[in-house]
Amino acid sequence: IVEANPRKFNLDATELGIRKAFITSTRQVVRDMKDQMSNSSMQALAERKNRQALLGDSGSQSWSSAPDKYSRLDRELQLANSHFIEEQQAQQQLIVEQQDEQLELVSGSIGVLKNMSQRIGGELEEQAVMLDDFSHELDSTQSRLDNVMKKLAKVSHMTSDRRQWCAIVVLFVILLVVLILFFVL
């Protein structure tokens, strides 16, 4: 997923290379451990067969007594028990390795989610700052608009007032009288 779209996860080619190398080396270590476990279990199985062959040969001798037969039976039971225990340990080791691989995958996913959540948080903070700035600009624009509306209402109130028209007419008449008197005298 990350290789298909590295920009989505904010990764460059070197980081991808480093991560691929880590995964490859980790897988190789796991394979080596599995090989070592299987080789050691194969060696233990070969040793057990050799012991059984030796015990079987010594049991076929004519001079063996009855207690030796019981001790051979005890040894066979112990070998069977140890074989069962080794198989169980190998299965448990395999389960632990699988769980380790799954935990590594989960850890990687958690890292990606953490990175994404940090980016989202940063974006949200930037958006909050932008919204605050927009709110302040909106408030100042609203107050200026209110002032202009008050002035317009005042002007419109002045133009509709009859007393002002009467005062204008009276002043105009006085002006005419003054002009006539000025030119006549």
Secondary structure, DSSP 8 states (H G I E B T S, - for coil): -TTT-GGGGT--HHHHHHHHHHHHHHHHHHHHHHHHHHHHHHHHHHHHHHHHHHHHHHHTSTT--HHHHHHHHHHHHHHHHHHHHHHHHHHHHHHHHHHHHHHHHHHHHHHHHHHHHHHHHHHHHHHHHHHHHHHHHHHHHHHHHHHHHHHHHHHHHHHH-HHHHHHHHHHHHHHHHHHHHHHH-
